[in-house]
Amino acid sequence: MSHPDAHSIAQALVEMSKVIPARDFGKACDMALELLAQSGKADMQSFPGRVLAALEAQDNIVFASLTTPTGDSGELKDVLQKKIEKAIGRRVQLQEFKDESLIGGGILRIGDEMYDSSIRSDIDQLTEYLLAPLASEAN
């Protein structure tokens, strides 16, 4: 018996999401993952990305995430979402996440692209720059 590939399973899951009740979507995801595991053809870690790609293709939506120290950018979220939509010419679904280690600023992910304007990143870059001469002296 031939098993479907990960791409086909992801597309089927997206199609099912249109017609099944929201309360049953978790069960559908579980069944899709079980089928994927049985097929032995795909990396389980890449499957969520395949589902997002199928959703994006179907609905012309780009999924984006904004990670900030508080996880809540307030009114900035709507402004940022509109600017991204205008820049890329597609609808954007922006989700927020919290990471206190960023100290300030944030990390914006749009599809496969990442834009890091966090204070943590700035500190890490400055540390690397300041320590570079010491590393070259040690060699």
C-alpha positions in Angstrom: 0.0 0.0 0.0 1.4 3.4 -1.0 1.4 6.2 1.6 0.9 9.9 0.8 3.8 12.2 1.2 4.1 15.0 3.7 3.0 17.7 1.2 -0.2 15.8 0.3 -1.0 15.2 4.0 -0.5 18.9 4.8 -2.7 20.0 1.9 -5.4 17.5 3.0 -5.3 18.8 6.6 -5.7 22.4 5.3 -8.7 21.3 3.1 -10.2 19.5 6.1 -9.9 22.6 8.3 -12.5 24.3 6.1 -15.2 21.8 6.6 -14.8 20.2 10.1 -15.9 21.8 13.3 -13.1 23.7 15.1 -13.4 21.4 18.1 -12.3 18.5 15.9 -9.3 20.1 14.3 -6.9 18.8 17.0 -8.1 15.2 16.2 -7.5 15.9 12.5 -4.0 17.1 13.3 -3.3 14.0 15.4 -4.5 11.7 12.6 -2.4 13.6 10.0 0.7 13.2 12.2 -0.1 9.5 12.7 -0.4 9.0 8.9 2.8 10.9 8.4 4.6 8.7 10.9 3.3 5.6 9.2 4.5 6.8 5.8 8.1 7.0 7.0 8.7 9.4 4.2 9.0 12.7 6.0 10.7 14.5 8.9 8.1 15.2 11.6 9.7 18.5 12.5 9.2 19.9 9.0 5.5 19.0 8.9 4.2 22.2 10.6 6.1 24.3 8.1 4.5 22.3 5.3 1.0 22.9 6.8 1.7 26.7 7.1 3.0 26.8 3.5 -0.2 25.0 2.3 -2.3 27.6 4.3 -0.3 30.5 2.8 -0.7 29.2 -0.7 -4.4 28.6 -0.3 -5.4 31.8 1.4 -2.6 34.1 0.1 -1.7 34.7 3.8 1.8 35.1 5.2 2.3 34.0 8.8 4.6 36.2 10.8 5.7 36.3 14.5 6.8 39.1 16.7 8.8 38.1 19.8 9.2 40.8 22.5 10.2 40.8 26.2 6.5 41.3 27.1 4.8 39.3 24.4 2.4 42.2 23.9 3.2 45.1 21.5 -0.2 46.7 22.1 -1.3 49.1 19.3 2.0 48.6 17.5 0.9 45.1 16.4 -1.8 46.5 14.1 0.5 49.2 12.7 3.3 46.6 12.1 0.9 44.2 10.5 -0.4 46.8 8.1 3.1 47.9 7.1 4.1 44.3 6.4 1.0 43.7 4.3 1.7 46.9 2.3 5.3 45.9 1.8 4.7 42.4 0.6 1.3 42.8 -1.0 -0.3 39.9 0.9 -2.4 39.4 4.0 -0.4 38.8 7.2 -1.4 36.9 10.3 0.9 38.2 13.0 1.3 36.2 16.2 3.1 37.5 19.3 5.4 35.6 21.6 7.1 36.5 24.9 10.9 36.1 25.6 12.1 38.1 28.5 15.8 37.4 27.6 15.5 39.9 24.7 15.6 42.8 27.3 14.0 45.2 24.8 13.2 45.5 21.1 12.1 42.4 19.3 12.5 39.7 16.7 10.2 39.7 13.6 9.9 36.6 11.5 8.1 36.7 8.2 8.1 33.4 6.4 11.7 32.3 6.3 13.1 35.8 7.0 14.1 37.0 10.4 14.7 40.6 11.5 16.4 40.9 14.9 16.3 44.3 16.6 16.5 43.0 20.1 18.7 44.6 22.7 20.0 41.0 23.5 21.2 40.7 19.9 22.9 44.1 20.1 24.7 43.1 23.3 25.8 39.8 21.8 27.2 41.6 18.7 29.0 44.2 20.8 30.5 41.4 23.0 31.7 39.5 20.0 33.2 42.7 18.5 35.0 43.6 21.8 36.3 40.0 22.3 37.5 39.5 18.8 41.0 41.1 19.4 41.5 38.9 22.4 40.6 35.8 20.4 43.1 36.7 17.7 45.9 37.4 20.3 45.3 34.0 21.9 46.0 32.3 18.5 
